[in-house]
Amino acid sequence: MGNVVGPKAKDNAAVIASDAGNAIVAFDQYQVDLAQNDTLDILKVPAGATIIDGWVAVDTDVALLTLAAGTSESGEGSAFLAAEAAATGKVPHRFSAGLPYVCGGDRTIRITVGGANPGATVKFSAMVKYLLP
């Protein structure tokens, strides 16, 4: 299938919470049929934002599946999470690298599927917390 672009990757991510310090939390779930090495662009983060936290998850029973997370920019596909074995069920995999990340332009959070073919349609989730200037 290649690259799939979810609906919230086209416009700025839907904000689900914000606090007095201008931290914004955006979340999306997207159900799609992906094959090994496919990517899913799931959330868009506006230019100038500083990403300070996030996670990705997949609801699957497939063993050996891996997830990586980063941005859709060239060379940044695993900037936040190197390929990590996906736990079965819907367990979040927190971003473990590359933070804080300042968005020089609009950025899209990208999930890359590897290790095994997820098979049937599965639900992917992502959360990102960022600060606006």
Secondary structure by P-SEA (a helix, b strand, c coil): ccccccccccccccccccccccbbbbbbbbbbbbcccbbbbcbbbcccccccccccccccccccbbbbbbcccccccccccccccccccccccccccccccccccbbbbbbbbcccccccbbbbbbbbbbccc
